[in-house]
Amino acid sequence: MALAVMTAFVPMQASAAEGIEIVQAHIESTEEGYRLSSTFAFELNRGLEDVISRGIPLYFTTEVEMKRPRWYWFDDQAVNTSRTVRVSYDVLTRQYQAGVVGRLQQSFTSLDEALSMVRRPARWLIAERGALKIGENYRVSVRLRLDLTLLGKPFQMHAINDSDWRLSSDWKNFNYKAE
């Protein structure tokens, strides 16, 4: 059964996705802690749209690292966290769902609306208030990628050999002075 489903995705379109662009990303200091505000730009290729329309969910993982440079030793890793958004299509209700994994999902009428949760995520608490040393400079790295490790094994095997499934941004690096 899994092999039959997997072979249905072999004739995917040859046009590979151009990738994900990080339009903006910055850290905001709040009473609760430090939040990441970010915006991403990307389009799914026809092959990935086809996968979702058949009811197979896609997972998009945003990764954040914050390091404090030290001259005498390795950099101090202050924050290393990630958050995954699951985007899927329910064939019975003809609704798209999107939501952070482990939380409630929202329903949408179009794929573009569902992907807005990935492209323009809510400000995300990446570190509690005491996690950073106030006044210190940190090097922040952010990236968004299609997370193939959360797919079923047959799709992982297929995705390894298909460039349509390689959708990722480069790491965006910037400095942040803790407030």
OpenMM code with the backbone's topology and positions (N, CA, C; nanometers):
from openmm import Vec3, app, unit

residues = "MET ALA LEU ALA VAL MET THR ALA PHE VAL PRO MET GLN ALA SER ALA ALA GLU GLY ILE GLU ILE VAL GLN ALA HIS ILE GLU SER THR GLU GLU GLY TYR ARG LEU SER SER THR PHE ALA PHE GLU LEU ASN ARG GLY LEU GLU ASP VAL ILE SER ARG GLY ILE PRO LEU TYR PHE THR THR GLU VAL GLU MET LYS ARG PRO ARG TRP TYR TRP PHE ASP ASP GLN ALA VAL ASN THR SER ARG THR VAL ARG VAL SER TYR ASP VAL LEU THR ARG GLN TYR GLN ALA GLY VAL VAL GLY ARG LEU GLN GLN SER PHE THR SER LEU ASP GLU ALA LEU SER MET VAL ARG ARG PRO ALA ARG TRP LEU ILE ALA GLU ARG GLY ALA LEU LYS ILE GLY GLU ASN TYR ARG VAL SER VAL ARG LEU ARG LEU ASP LEU THR LEU LEU GLY LYS PRO PHE GLN MET HIS ALA ILE ASN ASP SER ASP TRP ARG LEU SER SER ASP TRP LYS ASN PHE ASN TYR LYS ALA GLU".split()
positions = [
    Vec3(0.0821, -0.1189, 0.0000),
    Vec3(0.0000, 0.0000, 0.0000),
    Vec3(0.0866, 0.1254, 0.0000),
    Vec3(0.1862, 0.1301, 0.0896),
    Vec3(0.2717, 0.2487, 0.0991),
    Vec3(0.3508, 0.2678, -0.0294),
    Vec3(0.3950, 0.1578, -0.0908),
    Vec3(0.4692, 0.1674, -0.2148),
    Vec3(0.3803, 0.2199, -0.3268),
    Vec3(0.2542, 0.1776, -0.3294),
    Vec3(0.1606, 0.2263, -0.4311),
    Vec3(0.1345, 0.3754, -0.4149),
    Vec3(0.1211, 0.4204, -0.2921),
    Vec3(0.0994, 0.5624, -0.2680),
    Vec3(0.2234, 0.6404, -0.3050),
    Vec3(0.3416, 0.5873, -0.2713),
    Vec3(0.4658, 0.6568, -0.3005),
    Vec3(0.4872, 0.6704, -0.4505),
    Vec3(0.4558, 0.5686, -0.5274),
    Vec3(0.4768, 0.5763, -0.6710),
    Vec3(0.3835, 0.6761, -0.7363),
    Vec3(0.2749, 0.7120, -0.6701),
    Vec3(0.1852, 0.8135, -0.7245),
    Vec3(0.2519, 0.9501, -0.7276),
    Vec3(0.3581, 0.9682, -0.6496),
    Vec3(0.4254, 1.0976, -0.6430),
    Vec3(0.5531, 1.1018, -0.7259),
    Vec3(0.5896, 0.9943, -0.7925),
    Vec3(0.7115, 0.9914, -0.8713),
    Vec3(0.7083, 1.0900, -0.9863),
    Vec3(0.5976, 1.1063, -1.0611),
    Vec3(0.6006, 1.1978, -1.1731),
    Vec3(0.5815, 1.3448, -1.1340),
    Vec3(0.6481, 1.3897, -1.0279),
    Vec3(0.6342, 1.5289, -0.9864),
    Vec3(0.6962, 1.6205, -1.0914),
    Vec3(0.6523, 1.7428, -1.0922),
    Vec3(0.7013, 1.8402, -1.1883),
    Vec3(0.8507, 1.8613, -1.1708),
    Vec3(0.9191, 1.8920, -1.2783),
    Vec3(1.0633, 1.9087, -1.2758),
    Vec3(1.1053, 2.0445, -1.2211),
    Vec3(1.0148, 2.1395, -1.2140),
    Vec3(1.0522, 2.2724, -1.1665),
    Vec3(1.0695, 2.2725, -1.0159),
    Vec3(1.1927, 2.2861, -0.9703),
    Vec3(1.2227, 2.2864, -0.8280),
    Vec3(1.1896, 2.4223, -0.7681),
    Vec3(1.1578, 2.4206, -0.6414),
    Vec3(1.1278, 2.5451, -0.5722),
    Vec3(1.2532, 2.6297, -0.5630),
    Vec3(1.2346, 2.7596, -0.5692),
    Vec3(1.3484, 2.8491, -0.5620),
    Vec3(1.4034, 2.8581, -0.4213),
    Vec3(1.3297, 2.8177, -0.3244),
    Vec3(1.3748, 2.8232, -0.1866),
    Vec3(1.2910, 2.9194, -0.1061),
    Vec3(1.3340, 2.9374, 0.0167),
    Vec3(1.2637, 3.0240, 0.1097),
    Vec3(1.3512, 3.1456, 0.1358),
    Vec3(1.2902, 3.2619, 0.1303),
    Vec3(1.3615, 3.3862, 0.1604),
    Vec3(1.3116, 3.4381, 0.2952),
    Vec3(1.4046, 3.4765, 0.3799),
    Vec3(1.3684, 3.5394, 0.5069),
    Vec3(1.3595, 3.6887, 0.4799),
    Vec3(1.2371, 3.7404, 0.4767),
    Vec3(1.2134, 3.8807, 0.4458),
    Vec3(1.2583, 3.9679, 0.5625),
    Vec3(1.2197, 3.9297, 0.6833),
    Vec3(1.2635, 4.0024, 0.8025),
    Vec3(1.2625, 3.9089, 0.9215),
    Vec3(1.3536, 3.9358, 1.0140),
    Vec3(1.3574, 3.8620, 1.1407),
    Vec3(1.4256, 3.9507, 1.2433),
    Vec3(1.3614, 3.9649, 1.3572),
    Vec3(1.4233, 4.0391, 1.4666),
    Vec3(1.3683, 3.9901, 1.6001),
    Vec3(1.4435, 4.0221, 1.7060),
    Vec3(1.4078, 3.9814, 1.8409),
    Vec3(1.3441, 4.1011, 1.9110),
    Vec3(1.2351, 4.0736, 1.9846),
    Vec3(1.1679, 4.1772, 2.0633),
    Vec3(1.1717, 4.1371, 2.2100),
    Vec3(1.2065, 4.2323, 2.2943),
    Vec3(1.2072, 4.2084, 2.4377),
    Vec3(1.0687, 4.2416, 2.4933),
    Vec3(1.0086, 4.1474, 2.5659),
    Vec3(0.8768, 4.1672, 2.6264),
    Vec3(0.8855, 4.1322, 2.7749),
    Vec3(0.7763, 4.1510, 2.8449),
    Vec3(0.7726, 4.1177, 2.9877),
    Vec3(0.7923, 3.9684, 3.0113),
    Vec3(0.7419, 3.8844, 2.9195),
    Vec3(0.7552, 3.7388, 2.9349),
    Vec3(0.8950, 3.6895, 2.9005),
    Vec3(0.9606, 3.7572, 2.8077),
    Vec3(1.0919, 3.7137, 2.7621),
    Vec3(1.1241, 3.7723, 2.6262),
    Vec3(1.1866, 3.6921, 2.5422),
    Vec3(1.2320, 3.7377, 2.4107),
    Vec3(1.1530, 3.6655, 2.3023),
    Vec3(1.0972, 3.7443, 2.2121),
    Vec3(1.0129, 3.6900, 2.1056),
    Vec3(1.0788, 3.7117, 1.9702),
    Vec3(1.0600, 3.6132, 1.8817),
    Vec3(1.1063, 3.6252, 1.7438),
    Vec3(0.9899, 3.6733, 1.6581),
    Vec3(1.0138, 3.7808, 1.5865),
    Vec3(0.9181, 3.8298, 1.4872),
    Vec3(0.9830, 3.8069, 1.3510),
    Vec3(0.9142, 3.7361, 1.2627),
    Vec3(0.9750, 3.7020, 1.1337),
    Vec3(0.8700, 3.6950, 1.0234),
    Vec3(0.9189, 3.7085, 0.9009),
    Vec3(0.8358, 3.6948, 0.7818),
    Vec3(0.9170, 3.6195, 0.6773),
    Vec3(0.8521, 3.5219, 0.6124),
    Vec3(0.9180, 3.4404, 0.5117),
    Vec3(0.8436, 3.4516, 0.3790),
    Vec3(0.9159, 3.4369, 0.2694),
    Vec3(0.8545, 3.4394, 0.1363),
    Vec3(0.8934, 3.3110, 0.0625),
    Vec3(0.7924, 3.2399, 0.0146),
    Vec3(0.8172, 3.1201, -0.0671),
    Vec3(0.6874, 3.0770, -0.1330),
    Vec3(0.7014, 2.9974, -0.2350),
    Vec3(0.5882, 2.9341, -0.3024),
    Vec3(0.6162, 2.7854, -0.3087),
    Vec3(0.5121, 2.7061, -0.2943),
    Vec3(0.5266, 2.5618, -0.3116),
    Vec3(0.5254, 2.5287, -0.4596),
    Vec3(0.6096, 2.4340, -0.4984),
    Vec3(0.6057, 2.3887, -0.6372),
    Vec3(0.4838, 2.2988, -0.6567),
    Vec3(0.4542, 2.2685, -0.7798),
    Vec3(0.3352, 2.1904, -0.8125),
    Vec3(0.3376, 2.0529, -0.7465),
    Vec3(0.4541, 1.9934, -0.7348),
    Vec3(0.4649, 1.8615, -0.6715),
    Vec3(0.4253, 1.8634, -0.5253),
    Vec3(0.4697, 1.9642, -0.4507),
    Vec3(0.4346, 1.9731, -0.3089),
    Vec3(0.2874, 2.0095, -0.2908),
    Vec3(0.2335, 2.0924, -0.3796),
    Vec3(0.0901, 2.1221, -0.3746),
    Vec3(0.0085, 1.9953, -0.3970),
    Vec3(0.0554, 1.9118, -0.4889),
    Vec3(-0.0125, 1.7851, -0.5179),
    Vec3(-0.0093, 1.6928, -0.3961),
    Vec3(0.1041, 1.6888, -0.3267),
    Vec3(0.1173, 1.6049, -0.2073),
    Vec3(0.0157, 1.6473, -0.1020),
    Vec3(0.0049, 1.7783, -0.0766),
    Vec3(-0.0910, 1.8265, 0.0238),
    Vec3(-0.2340, 1.7961, -0.0202),
    Vec3(-0.2641, 1.8168, -0.1479),
    Vec3(-0.4014, 1.7942, -0.1949),
    Vec3(-0.4438, 1.6480, -0.1824),
    Vec3(-0.3491, 1.5580, -0.1686),
    Vec3(-0.3799, 1.4156, -0.1500),
    Vec3(-0.3895, 1.3776, -0.0022),
    Vec3(-0.3794, 1.4767, 0.0863),
    Vec3(-0.3967, 1.4504, 0.2289),
    Vec3(-0.2702, 1.4219, 0.3057),
    Vec3(-0.1529, 1.4360, 0.2417),
    Vec3(-0.0267, 1.4135, 0.3118),
    Vec3(0.0179, 1.5465, 0.3734),
    Vec3(0.0392, 1.5535, 0.5048),
    Vec3(0.0786, 1.6811, 0.5670),
    Vec3(0.2246, 1.7152, 0.5390),
    Vec3(0.2527, 1.8453, 0.5344),
    Vec3(0.3891, 1.8953, 0.5247),
    Vec3(0.4210, 1.9681, 0.6543),
    Vec3(0.5465, 1.9584, 0.6952),
    Vec3(0.5912, 2.0178, 0.8208),
    Vec3(0.7003, 2.1206, 0.7917),
    Vec3(0.6823, 2.2418, 0.8439),
    Vec3(0.7781, 2.3497, 0.8253),
    Vec3(0.8374, 2.3849, 0.9612),
    Vec3(0.9694, 2.3723, 0.9747),
    Vec3(1.0363, 2.3950, 1.1017),
    Vec3(1.1202, 2.5217, 1.0962),
    Vec3(1.0956, 2.6105, 1.1928),
    Vec3(1.1762, 2.7310, 1.2101),
    Vec3(1.2746, 2.7031, 1.3227),
    Vec3(1.4034, 2.7271, 1.2951),
    Vec3(1.5076, 2.7040, 1.3941),
    Vec3(1.5713, 2.8373, 1.4328),
    Vec3(1.5995, 2.8528, 1.5622),
    Vec3(1.6608, 2.9754, 1.6130),
    Vec3(1.7755, 2.9369, 1.7055),
    Vec3(1.8898, 3.0009, 1.6841),
    Vec3(2.0047, 2.9852, 1.7730),
    Vec3(2.0515, 3.1240, 1.8142),
    Vec3(2.0846, 3.1391, 1.9408),
    Vec3(2.1434, 3.2640, 1.9904),
    Vec3(2.2705, 3.2268, 2.0647),
    Vec3(2.3810, 3.2849, 2.0194),
    Vec3(2.5104, 3.2566, 2.0818),
    Vec3(2.5752, 3.3874, 2.1255),
    Vec3(2.6404, 3.3802, 2.2419),
    Vec3(2.7161, 3.4946, 2.2918),
    Vec3(2.8631, 3.4654, 2.2657),
    Vec3(2.9260, 3.5462, 2.1790),
    Vec3(3.0678, 3.5214, 2.1474),
    Vec3(3.1568, 3.5382, 2.2710),
    Vec3(3.2531, 3.4487, 2.2834),
    Vec3(3.3528, 3.4581, 2.3907),
    Vec3(3.4907, 3.4400, 2.3296),
    Vec3(3.5858, 3.5206, 2.3674),
    Vec3(3.7188, 3.5123, 2.3100),
    Vec3(3.8009, 3.3991, 2.3708),
    Vec3(3.7685, 3.3560, 2.4921),
    Vec3(3.8523, 3.2599, 2.5639),
    Vec3(3.8057, 3.1157, 2.5518),
    Vec3(3.6910, 3.0922, 2.4928),
    Vec3(3.6393, 2.9569, 2.4846),
    Vec3(3.5377, 2.9522, 2.3722),
    Vec3(3.4674, 2.8416, 2.3567),
    Vec3(3.3623, 2.8332, 2.2565),
    Vec3(3.2528, 2.9338, 2.2883),
    Vec3(3.1779, 2.9708, 2.1859),
    Vec3(3.0661, 3.0625, 2.2067),
    Vec3(2.9657, 3.0007, 2.3038),
    Vec3(2.9030, 3.0871, 2.3848),
    Vec3(2.8020, 3.0444, 2.4809),
    Vec3(2.6684, 3.0297, 2.4088),
    Vec3(2.6170, 2.9074, 2.4027),
    Vec3(2.4882, 2.8814, 2.3363),
    Vec3(2.3761, 2.9164, 2.4343),
    Vec3(2.3150, 3.0345, 2.4162),
    Vec3(2.2112, 3.0809, 2.5079),
    Vec3(2.0744, 3.0241, 2.4718),
    Vec3(2.0442, 3.0156, 2.3413),
    Vec3(1.9138, 2.9674, 2.2954),
    Vec3(1.9346, 2.8754, 2.1760),
    Vec3(1.8694, 2.7621, 2.1781),
    Vec3(1.8681, 2.6704, 2.0644),
    Vec3(1.7293, 2.6060, 2.0649),
    Vec3(1.6394, 2.6576, 1.9816),
    Vec3(1.5014, 2.6108, 1.9852),
    Vec3(1.4452, 2.6013, 1.8441),
    Vec3(1.3351, 2.5313, 1.8322),
    Vec3(1.2681, 2.5195, 1.7024),
    Vec3(1.1183, 2.5079, 1.7245),
    Vec3(1.0445, 2.5388, 1.6197),
    Vec3(0.8985, 2.5273, 1.6231),
    Vec3(0.8528, 2.4788, 1.4866),
    Vec3(0.7617, 2.3837, 1.4871),
    Vec3(0.7157, 2.3218, 1.3632),
    Vec3(0.5684, 2.3515, 1.3407),
    Vec3(0.5365, 2.3915, 1.2177),
    Vec3(0.3981, 2.4149, 1.1767),
    Vec3(0.3599, 2.3046, 1.0784),
    Vec3(0.2476, 2.2406, 1.1049),
    Vec3(0.1959, 2.1333, 1.0195),
    Vec3(0.0878, 2.1922, 0.9294),
    Vec3(0.1002, 2.1682, 0.7988),
    Vec3(0.0003, 2.2130, 0.7015),
    Vec3(-0.0536, 2.0881, 0.6325),
    Vec3(-0.1875, 2.0747, 0.6321),
    Vec3(-0.2470, 1.9555, 0.5723),
    Vec3(-0.3792, 1.9907, 0.5063),
    Vec3(-0.4338, 1.8925, 0.4351),
    Vec3(-0.5626, 1.9079, 0.3683),
    Vec3(-0.6502, 1.7908, 0.4077),
    Vec3(-0.7715, 1.8199, 0.4516),
    Vec3(-0.8674, 1.7160, 0.4858),
    Vec3(-0.9565, 1.6941, 0.3635),
    Vec3(-0.9409, 1.5798, 0.3013),
    Vec3(-1.0126, 1.5496, 0.1777),
    Vec3(-1.1637, 1.5439, 0.2002),
    Vec3(-1.2069, 1.4969, 0.3163),
    Vec3(-1.3502, 1.4854, 0.3435),
    Vec3(-1.4182, 1.6209, 0.3609),
    Vec3(-1.3572, 1.7108, 0.4366),
    Vec3(-1.4175, 1.8420, 0.4615),
    Vec3(-1.3749, 1.9470, 0.3598),
    Vec3(-1.2761, 1.9131, 0.2775),
    Vec3(-1.2197, 2.0053, 0.1779),
    Vec3(-1.1716, 2.1346, 0.2429),
    Vec3(-1.1062, 2.1175, 0.3562),
    Vec3(-1.0497, 2.2292, 0.4319),
    Vec3(-0.9009, 2.2037, 0.4539),
    Vec3(-0.8248, 2.3111, 0.4516),
    Vec3(-0.6835, 2.3039, 0.4874),
    Vec3(-0.6710, 2.3312, 0.6361),
    Vec3(-0.5780, 2.2646, 0.7004),
    Vec3(-0.5497, 2.2894, 0.8413),
    Vec3(-0.4034, 2.3296, 0.8543),
    Vec3(-0.3791, 2.4190, 0.9489),
    Vec3(-0.2425, 2.4591, 0.9807),
    Vec3(-0.2368, 2.4931, 1.1278),
    Vec3(-0.1260, 2.4602, 1.1878),
    Vec3(-0.1079, 2.4921, 1.3283),
    Vec3(0.0262, 2.4437, 1.3773),
    Vec3(0.0695, 2.5019, 1.4875),
    Vec3(0.1934, 2.4595, 1.5509),
    Vec3(0.1722, 2.3188, 1.6039),
    Vec3(0.2679, 2.2311, 1.5795),
    Vec3(0.2569, 2.0918, 1.6235),
    Vec3(0.2404, 2.0881, 1.7751),
    Vec3(0.1415, 2.0128, 1.8216),
    Vec3(0.1137, 1.9994, 1.9636),
    Vec3(0.0104, 2.0983, 2.0148),
    Vec3(-0.0389, 2.1840, 1.9268),
    Vec3(-0.1410, 2.2809, 1.9646),
    Vec3(-0.2605, 2.2652, 1.8718),
    Vec3(-0.3658, 2.3409, 1.8995),
    Vec3(-0.4841, 2.3364, 1.8145),
    Vec3(-0.4524, 2.3863, 1.6741),
    Vec3(-0.5201, 2.3282, 1.5774),
    Vec3(-0.5030, 2.3700, 1.4397),
    Vec3(-0.6216, 2.4541, 1.3968),
    Vec3(-0.5967, 2.5413, 1.3005),
    Vec3(-0.7022, 2.6235, 1.2439),
    Vec3(-0.7369, 2.5701, 1.1063),
    Vec3(-0.8613, 2.5896, 1.0654),
    Vec3(-0.9051, 2.5490, 0.9318),
    Vec3(-0.9059, 2.6695, 0.8391),
    Vec3(-0.8745, 2.6444, 0.7130),
    Vec3(-0.8691, 2.7487, 0.6110),
    Vec3(-0.9345, 2.6962, 0.4837),
    Vec3(-0.9836, 2.7876, 0.4011),
    Vec3(-1.0481, 2.7465, 0.2766),
    Vec3(-0.9493, 2.7307, 0.1617),
    Vec3(-0.8300, 2.7897, 0.1734),
    Vec3(-0.7326, 2.7781, 0.0645),
    Vec3(-0.5949, 2.7435, 0.1208),
    Vec3(-0.5123, 2.6872, 0.0357),
    Vec3(-0.3755, 2.6532, 0.0740),
    Vec3(-0.2967, 2.7786, 0.1068),
    Vec3(-0.3166, 2.8846, 0.0299),
    Vec3(-0.2441, 3.0093, 0.0527),
    Vec3(-0.2726, 3.0652, 0.1917),
    Vec3(-0.3992, 3.0582, 0.2360),
    Vec3(-0.4349, 3.1043, 0.3707),
    Vec3(-0.3672, 3.0180, 0.4774),
    Vec3(-0.3633, 2.8873, 0.4561),
    Vec3(-0.2993, 2.7979, 0.5520),
    Vec3(-0.1492, 2.8244, 0.5593),
    Vec3(-0.0875, 2.8502, 0.4455),
    Vec3(0.0560, 2.8773, 0.4434),
    Vec3(0.0908, 3.0115, 0.5064),
    Vec3(-0.0088, 3.0984, 0.5247),
    Vec3(0.0183, 3.2266, 0.5902),
    Vec3(0.0674, 3.2054, 0.7333),
    Vec3(0.0287, 3.0950, 0.7974),
    Vec3(0.0793, 3.0650, 0.9318),
    Vec3(0.2283, 3.0341, 0.9292),
    Vec3(0.2775, 2.9880, 0.8154),
    Vec3(0.4202, 2.9605, 0.8008),
    Vec3(0.4924, 3.0873, 0.7556),
    Vec3(0.4338, 3.1576, 0.6605),
    Vec3(0.4981, 3.2776, 0.6043),
    Vec3(0.5028, 3.3946, 0.7025),
    Vec3(0.3974, 3.4109, 0.7801),
    Vec3(0.3890, 3.5221, 0.8758),
    Vec3(0.3455, 3.4679, 1.0125),
    Vec3(0.4366, 3.3968, 1.0797),
    Vec3(0.3982, 3.3361, 1.2084),
    Vec3(0.3782, 3.4424, 1.3165),
    Vec3(0.3012, 3.4062, 1.4166),
    Vec3(0.2827, 3.4939, 1.5331),
    Vec3(0.4166, 3.5084, 1.6054),
    Vec3(0.4317, 3.6191, 1.6756),
    Vec3(0.5553, 3.6388, 1.7524),
    Vec3(0.5696, 3.5237, 1.8512),
    Vec3(0.6840, 3.4615, 1.8493),
    Vec3(0.7063, 3.3360, 1.9188),
    Vec3(0.8058, 3.3569, 2.0329),
    Vec3(0.7685, 3.3157, 2.1537),
    Vec3(0.8554, 3.3274, 2.2706),
    Vec3(0.9674, 3.2244, 2.2584),
    Vec3(1.0899, 3.2720, 2.2347),
    Vec3(1.2025, 3.1801, 2.2151),
    Vec3(1.2888, 3.1649, 2.3399),
    Vec3(1.2764, 3.2610, 2.4342),
    Vec3(1.3556, 3.2526, 2.5571),
    Vec3(1.2832, 3.3258, 2.6696),
    Vec3(1.2904, 3.2689, 2.7867),
    Vec3(1.2313, 3.3323, 2.9047),
    Vec3(1.3111, 3.4570, 2.9419),
    Vec3(1.2559, 3.5372, 3.0284),
    Vec3(1.3133, 3.6660, 3.0658),
    Vec3(1.4578, 3.6549, 3.1160),
    Vec3(1.4956, 3.5598, 3.1962),
    Vec3(1.6307, 3.5520, 3.2529),
    Vec3(1.7317, 3.4753, 3.1700),
    Vec3(1.6954, 3.4319, 3.0495),
    Vec3(1.7833, 3.3458, 2.9699),
    Vec3(1.9027, 3.4196, 2.9101),
    Vec3(1.8902, 3.5511, 2.8883),
    Vec3(1.9987, 3.6289, 2.8289),
    Vec3(2.0552, 3.7270, 2.9311),
    Vec3(2.1832, 3.7559, 2.9166),
    Vec3(2.2475, 3.8534, 3.0047),
    Vec3(2.2258, 3.9921, 2.9475),
    Vec3(2.1603, 4.0777, 3.0250),
    Vec3(2.1263, 4.2116, 2.9787),
    Vec3(2.2541, 4.2901, 2.9493),
    Vec3(2.2520, 4.3578, 2.8328),
    Vec3(2.3666, 4.4372, 2.7902),
    Vec3(2.4664, 4.3612, 2.7045),
    Vec3(2.4542, 4.2300, 2.6992),
    Vec3(2.5463, 4.1481, 2.6193),
    Vec3(2.4971, 4.1390, 2.4753),
    Vec3(2.5914, 4.1236, 2.3832),
    Vec3(2.5587, 4.1058, 2.2417),
    Vec3(2.5490, 3.9571, 2.2097),
    Vec3(2.4499, 3.9235, 2.1286),
    Vec3(2.4276, 3.7851, 2.0876),
    Vec3(2.4215, 3.7782, 1.9358),
    Vec3(2.4734, 3.6696, 1.8819),
    Vec3(2.4628, 3.6438, 1.7379),
    Vec3(2.3426, 3.5515, 1.7190),
    Vec3(2.2427, 3.5997, 1.6456),
    Vec3(2.1185, 3.5259, 1.6241),
    Vec3(2.1215, 3.4637, 1.4851),
    Vec3(2.0814, 3.3389, 1.4744),
    Vec3(2.0710, 3.2682, 1.3467),
    Vec3(1.9301, 3.2105, 1.3354),
    Vec3(1.8652, 3.2342, 1.2210),
    Vec3(1.7282, 3.1889, 1.1979),
    Vec3(1.7213, 3.1219, 1.0619),
    Vec3(1.6458, 3.0133, 1.0535),
    Vec3(1.6167, 2.9527, 0.9228),
    Vec3(1.4839, 2.8793, 0.9281),
    Vec3(1.4234, 2.8637, 0.8099),
    Vec3(1.2983, 2.7892, 0.7936),
    Vec3(1.3239, 2.6811, 0.6895),
    Vec3(1.2728, 2.5603, 0.7166),
    Vec3(1.2927, 2.4509, 0.6208),
    Vec3(1.1730, 2.3577, 0.6224),
    Vec3(1.1534, 2.2909, 0.5105),
    Vec3(1.0561, 2.1830, 0.5030),
    Vec3(1.1202, 2.0648, 0.5746),
    Vec3(1.0571, 2.0182, 0.6814),
    Vec3(1.1155, 1.9150, 0.7670),
    Vec3(1.0742, 1.7766, 0.7177),
    Vec3(1.1664, 1.7100, 0.6505),
    Vec3(1.1382, 1.5786, 0.5929),
    Vec3(1.1401, 1.4679, 0.6976),
    Vec3(1.2013, 1.4930, 0.8126),
    Vec3(1.2113, 1.3885, 0.9148),
    Vec3(1.0766, 1.3543, 0.9769),
    Vec3(0.9780, 1.4427, 0.9630),
    Vec3(0.8462, 1.4173, 1.0216),
    Vec3(0.7496, 1.3490, 0.9248),
    Vec3(0.7934, 1.3282, 0.8025),
    Vec3(0.7112, 1.2564, 0.7044),
    Vec3(0.7162, 1.1073, 0.7329),
    Vec3(0.6202, 1.0328, 0.6778),
    Vec3(0.6245, 0.8872, 0.6862),
    Vec3(0.7478, 0.8336, 0.6146),
    Vec3(0.7970, 0.7197, 0.6563),
    Vec3(0.9202, 0.6620, 0.5991),
    Vec3(0.9177, 0.6486, 0.4467),
    Vec3(0.8070, 0.6021, 0.3847),
    Vec3(0.8091, 0.5923, 0.2377),
    Vec3(0.8309, 0.7281, 0.1704),
    Vec3(0.7748, 0.8342, 0.2283),
    Vec3(0.7907, 0.9671, 0.1698),
    Vec3(0.9302, 1.0220, 0.1961),
    Vec3(0.9877, 0.9867, 0.3102),
    Vec3(1.1254, 1.0284, 0.3372),
    Vec3(1.2192, 0.9688, 0.2333),
    Vec3(1.2003, 0.8432, 0.2021),
    Vec3(1.2863, 0.7764, 0.1037),
    Vec3(1.2715, 0.8426, -0.0328),
    Vec3(1.1497, 0.8752, -0.0691),
    Vec3(1.1257, 0.9402, -0.1970),
    Vec3(1.1840, 1.0812, -0.1979),
    Vec3(1.1675, 1.1544, -0.0885),
    Vec3(1.2102, 1.2942, -0.0816),
    Vec3(1.3615, 1.3093, -0.0895),
    Vec3(1.4351, 1.2091, -0.0444),
    Vec3(1.5816, 1.2153, -0.0483),
    Vec3(1.6306, 1.2319, -0.1910),
    Vec3(1.5632, 1.1688, -0.2857),
    Vec3(1.6083, 1.1688, -0.4251),
    Vec3(1.5359, 1.2690, -0.5131),
    Vec3(1.4510, 1.3527, -0.4569),
    Vec3(1.3720, 1.4447, -0.5379),
    Vec3(1.3979, 1.5881, -0.4949),
    Vec3(1.4489, 1.6695, -0.5850),
    Vec3(1.4824, 1.8086, -0.5516),
    Vec3(1.3591, 1.8926, -0.5211),
    Vec3(1.2398, 1.8496, -0.5637),
    Vec3(1.1169, 1.9229, -0.5320),
    Vec3(1.0939, 1.9316, -0.3813),
    Vec3(1.1476, 1.8382, -0.3077),
    Vec3(1.1259, 1.8324, -0.1639),
    Vec3(1.2296, 1.9129, -0.0856),
    Vec3(1.3288, 1.9673, -0.1520),
    Vec3(1.4335, 2.0441, -0.0837),
    Vec3(1.3936, 2.1907, -0.0812),
    Vec3(1.3275, 2.2283, 0.0244),
    Vec3(1.2782, 2.3643, 0.0396),
    Vec3(1.3314, 2.4165, 0.1726),
    Vec3(1.4234, 2.5128, 0.1653),
    Vec3(1.4855, 2.5643, 0.2867),
    Vec3(1.5395, 2.7037, 0.2608),
    Vec3(1.5505, 2.7804, 0.3671),
    Vec3(1.6167, 2.9099, 0.3571),
    Vec3(1.7620, 2.8927, 0.3998),
    Vec3(1.8420, 2.9909, 0.3664),
    Vec3(1.9759, 2.9973, 0.4234),
    Vec3(1.9614, 3.0493, 0.5659),
    Vec3(2.0655, 3.0310, 0.6453),
    Vec3(2.0640, 3.0882, 0.7793),
    Vec3(2.0737, 3.2392, 0.7670),
    Vec3(1.9843, 3.3114, 0.8337),
    Vec3(1.9940, 3.4569, 0.8410),
    Vec3(2.0579, 3.4891, 0.9760),
    Vec3(2.1684, 3.5621, 0.9721),
    Vec3(2.2411, 3.5969, 1.0927),
    Vec3(2.2318, 3.7463, 1.1183),
    Vec3(2.2117, 3.7826, 1.2431),
    Vec3(2.2121, 3.9229, 1.2821),
    Vec3(2.2488, 3.9308, 1.4297),
    Vec3(2.2828, 4.0503, 1.4742),
    Vec3(2.3227, 4.0715, 1.6131),
    Vec3(2.2070, 4.1308, 1.6922),
    Vec3(2.2046, 4.0949, 1.8203),
    Vec3(2.1016, 4.1467, 1.9098),
    Vec3(2.1671, 4.1780, 2.0448),
    Vec3(2.1422, 4.2983, 2.0956),
    Vec3(2.1913, 4.3361, 2.2289),
    Vec3(2.0755, 4.3176, 2.3274),
    Vec3(2.0951, 4.2289, 2.4228),
    Vec3(1.9890, 4.1934, 2.5179),
    Vec3(1.9478, 4.3142, 2.6017),
    Vec3(1.8169, 4.3326, 2.6140),
    Vec3(1.7591, 4.4437, 2.6920),
    Vec3(1.6989, 4.3907, 2.8201),
] * unit.nanometer
topology = app.Topology()
chain = topology.addChain("A")
for resn in residues:
    res = topology.addResidue(resn, chain)
    for name in ("N", "CA", "C"):
        topology.addAtom(name, app.Element.getBySymbol(name[0]), res)
